Amino acid sequence: MRAKESSLWGIILAGGEGRRLREYVYECTGTDAPKQFCAFVGSRSMLERTVRRARLLIPSRRLVVSGTAHHRLHLLQSLNGRFSEALLLQPRNRDTAPGILLPLLLIVKADPTALVAIFPSDHFVLPGRRLMHTVGQAAAYIRRTHSEYPVVLGAEATYPETEYGWLAPGAFLTSEEAGSIFRVQQFVEKPAHEDAVAMLRQKWLWNTMVLVARAASLLDLIRELHPDLVACCEILQHYVGSNREQVMTEEVYRIIPSVNFSTAVLARRPDRLLGAEVRQIRWSDWGNKERILRTIASLRERRHKPLVPEVGAGLTA
């Protein structure tokens, strides 16, 4: 599972507002914190579990948690005061593309040959070690072949979800027991129900939003599709550490648009993507109450054991 620690960095996305789940979060936890800062099962928040998974492969010094400034207290509490030096706080939430772009620029500047893995912090993953094993395989493939294409991790689809991204596997480039690398034939974000039914039947995969790439190549892809966004964020690099850093960051985030990475980057250039299936994994984007309850019900049905101890133990990775 090991990739060279000196070359692989991680970006953990923790800037979401979780508006759709606020009522349910309050019902479960008594707090208005966004879902990534909450512990739905066990004692660890979703963000802390994501960090722990990433650390199976990536050292803490190469992990960047990308959040928003008004969540600073939630971030520090969720991480128990750790990783404060690796927090990148944006003035406003401008969706996932800026949340990836700003730390990506810093990584490329610090290590021009770096590989980078991107992890959402609000997804259910079980077992975490299997996911990270596939991340390691993807990093090893990119390093070995000098590929300039990002590798998107896909999970087996089990029902016709219309709020996920779906990817169609094309020609396989490797054959590994835990996850083969393939060309992405098609990528569709949030399909209509009838299309999702057809994709399920044709064994398309769900986009987990976990992605591994050469940092510089990923930056080039975003720049190709959104040059103005990249140019605005690159301006900030000149002010890092200066007394104008905060003012300039506020100004840039006032004018840049909200850009979703899956819709505005991945779905627009499927010809520039590779994929890897994470096999025998339970994965869900906990973006609404129904998915959380569906996941918990499926674990109960499968295991026939007390819920909280079983789930909590399984998520320690």
C-alpha positions, 0 to 999 in steps of 0.5 A: 500500500505504500507510496513514497512519502516524500512525493504524495500529499493530501488535500482534505476538503472540509469547507462545506456548509451542510445546509440540507442536513442541519435539522438532522444534525441538530436532532442527532448531535444537538449542534448546528455544526456542518456534518463533517464536524459531527460524529454520527456513530462512535466518538470521532467526527467525519473529518477526524476519520478522514484524516486518520484514513489519509494518515495511513499513507500520507504523513501529517506534514503533507496533509492540508485541511481546506476549510472556511474561516467561519468554521475555524472553531469547529475545525480545531475542535474536530481535530482536537487541536492537531494539524492547526499548521496544516489548516488552509482557511478560505474567507468564504465557501466557493464550492470544491474547485477553489477549495482544491485549487488554493492548497494545490497551488501551495503544494505545487510551489512547495514541491513541483513534482508532487503527487496529490490525493484529494479526500472529501471529509463528509463521506462514509467509507468502510473499510478505510484501509481498502480505500487507501490501498487503492489510493496507493495503487493509483499513486504508484501507477502515476509514478511508474508510467509518468501519467499526466491524467488524474485517477478517479476512484470509483465505488460499486453502484448499488442503486440508481442515485441521481445526485452522484457522479457516475463514471463508465469504465473503458479499456483497462490498463492494469489488472490488480486484485484490489483495483485496476486502472482503466480509462474513463469512457464517460463521466456524468454528474447527477443523471436523470433517474432513467439514465441512472437506472441504465448506468446501474444496469451497465455497471457504471461506478459512483464517483467517490470524489477521491482523486490521485494526480500529479499536482502540476498536471491537475493544476494545468487541467483546472487552468485549461477549463477555468483560467480566470479562476486560477489567475485570481488564486495565483495572485494570492501567492504573491501575498502569502506571509505579507501584511496584505495577505488577509486583505487580498484573500478577502478581495479575491474571494469576493469576486471569484464564483462558486465552482463545483469541481466534479461538474466544472472539471471532471465531467467536462474532460472525461477524456483526460481521466483514468479510473480505479475501482475500490472493490468490496467497500461500503461508500456513501456521500452522506449529503442527506438523511436518507443516505445516512439511514440507508447506510446504517440499515444496511450495516444492521441487516448485514451484521446482526450485531449492536450498531454503534460499537460495530460501526465505530470499530469499523471506522477507526481506519 
